[in-house]
Amino acid sequence: MRVLVVEDVRRLADDIGEGLRDQGMAVDVAYDGLTASEKCASTDYDVVVLDRDLPGLHGDVLCRQIAESADPALVLMLTAAGAPDERVQGLRLGADDYLPKPFHFPELVLRVQALARRRPAARPRVLRAAGIELDPMLRTATRGGRPLRLSPKEFEVLAALLAAAPAPMSAEHLLEKVWDENADPFTRTVSVTVGRLRRKLGAPDVIVTIAGAGYGIGVSEDEDLPPSDCV
């Protein structure tokens, strides 16, 4: 899940970003409306956590821009303006949910996850392939009924591969989906994480490396692969 946090109080923005990363999300942070607008134009976010009173470009204007875009992210307004009429106004601007400050962080996490599931291209409730079952909401994964103990990044990599199956995903696409803009594109992070995931999934190996295409679930190089936009 790719999330953009837009908040002009840097410490709060960084704390929210770090907390969501701890949940396995790929999180970018912007401290003003203009920077956030540029990021939204270049990156396909699932959810934008948006403060309302922003410098550069007001949060209300940014919210309307996002709502009117061709493939809009879902917007969670996070603001100190929490009176009922202010919430109504925010929702009318195109926000999909509204959480006043101060807030309880576990509630923020649940609201972000709930919004991501509402996107038209959102993942199904439970992802299944090659004997693996993964529930993005409950954060559980099994293989052949055996519980898998995965780190947040391992969980998100497996979820991304299951969602794409039987098509493969390139390392670059996985880096974009599971990590954030601060990830080094030349790092071995993806291959190292996939290696750990393979060991935890056990034999026989269901994550296959496909030359020139990336990683796939339950496919081999001899099979005809469906078209994919990830390479």
Sequence and secondary structure as in RCSB ss.txt:
>XXXX:A:sequence
MRVLVVEDVRRLADDIGEGLRDQGMAVDVAYDGLTASEKCASTDYDVVVLDRDLPGLHGDVLCRQIAESADPALV
LMLTAAGAPDERVQGLRLGADDYLPKPFHFPELVLRVQALARRRPAARPRVLRAAGIELDPMLRTATRGGRPLRL
SPKEFEVLAALLAAAPAPMSAEHLLEKVWDENADPFTRTVSVTVGRLRRKLGAPDVIVTIAGAGYGIGVSEDEDL
PPSDCV
>XXXX:A:secstr
 EEEEE SSHHHHHHHHHHHHHTT EEEEESSHHHHHHHHHHS  SEEEE SS SSS HHHHHHHHHTSSS  EE
EEEES  SHHHHHHHHHTT SEEEESS  HHHHHHHHHHHHHHSTT   SSEEETTEEEETTTTEEEETTEE   
 HHHHHHHHHHHHHTTS B HHHHHHHHS TTS TT SHHHHHHHHHHHHH SS  EEEETTTEEEES  TTS  
   S  
